[in-house]
């Protein structure tokens, strides 16, 4: 189990994973609360969901421009809860385990 936690913590410690929102990364000894995860989800979800939506809308030239723009916006908005759930399960849990152990080394 420790190997898995270390692997995901190493991934979440990389600066490139936080680009372009490095300021959202908490200190290693700070837990990521649901409020902070929500904030991260807004930033990352809208950014990467928007990029995905634009990519998908550019790839589908058969639809009118208005439909493609609305589709890109819907994709961006829908990506926020997807990011919240996935990042919360995959990275938040290992991050918080490490943060609590750094906070209280006896654990």
HUHUVEN-V856808 format. One record per backbone hydrogen bond with DSSP energy under -0.5 kcal/mol. CO is the residue of the C=O (numbers start at 1). NH is the residue of the N-H. If there is no record, write none. Layout:
co=CO nh=NH
co=CO nh=NH
This chain:
co=1 nh=5
co=2 nh=6
co=3 nh=7
co=4 nh=8
co=5 nh=9
co=6 nh=10
co=7 nh=11
co=8 nh=12
co=9 nh=13
co=10 nh=14
co=11 nh=14
co=14 nh=17
co=14 nh=18
co=15 nh=18
co=16 nh=19
co=18 nh=21
co=21 nh=24
co=22 nh=25
co=27 nh=30
co=31 nh=33
co=33 nh=37
co=34 nh=38
co=35 nh=39
co=36 nh=40
co=37 nh=41
co=38 nh=42
co=39 nh=43
co=40 nh=44
co=41 nh=45
co=41 nh=46
co=42 nh=46
co=43 nh=47
co=44 nh=48
co=44 nh=49
co=45 nh=49
co=46 nh=50
co=47 nh=51
co=48 nh=52
co=49 nh=53
co=50 nh=54
co=51 nh=55
co=52 nh=56
co=53 nh=57
co=54 nh=58
co=55 nh=59
co=56 nh=60
co=59 nh=61
co=60 nh=63
co=64 nh=68
co=65 nh=69
co=66 nh=70
co=67 nh=71
co=68 nh=72
co=69 nh=73
co=70 nh=74
co=71 nh=75
co=72 nh=76
co=73 nh=77
co=74 nh=78
co=75 nh=79
co=76 nh=80
co=77 nh=80
co=77 nh=81
co=78 nh=82
co=79 nh=83
co=80 nh=84
co=81 nh=85
co=82 nh=86
co=83 nh=87
co=83 nh=88
co=84 nh=88
co=85 nh=89
co=86 nh=90
co=87 nh=91
co=87 nh=92
co=88 nh=93
co=91 nh=95
co=92 nh=96
co=93 nh=97
co=94 nh=98
co=95 nh=99
co=96 nh=100
co=97 nh=101
co=98 nh=102
co=99 nh=103
co=100 nh=104
co=104 nh=107
